[in-house]
Amino acid sequence: MAFLSWTAKDGLYGIDSSGGLNRSTDGGTTWKKVSTLPGGRPQALTAVAAEHGLAATRTGCSRSAWPSRRAAATDPRRVVRRPS
């Protein structure tokens, strides 16, 4: 994983170098890919809440609604774009 962030013991999130958003519910022993972030290579990751986070890539920032234990994965939505 390129970046890790968590808000709870069972809610560890990681972005791999290709922008894949992954979740671990066992402290990082196993991972499940839940989404792919737009914008290519990740630069930062912050878990704001158990089901919400922010990620920066080379082309902008994404706000993501991350899956809860009860919900299916959802795609992140681009909310900020870096000026040209």
Summary of the structure (lengths in Angstrom):
residues: 84
radius of gyration: 11.8
end to end distance: 28.8
largest distance: 40.8
contacts: 244
relative contact order: 0.21
helix: 0%
strand: 55%
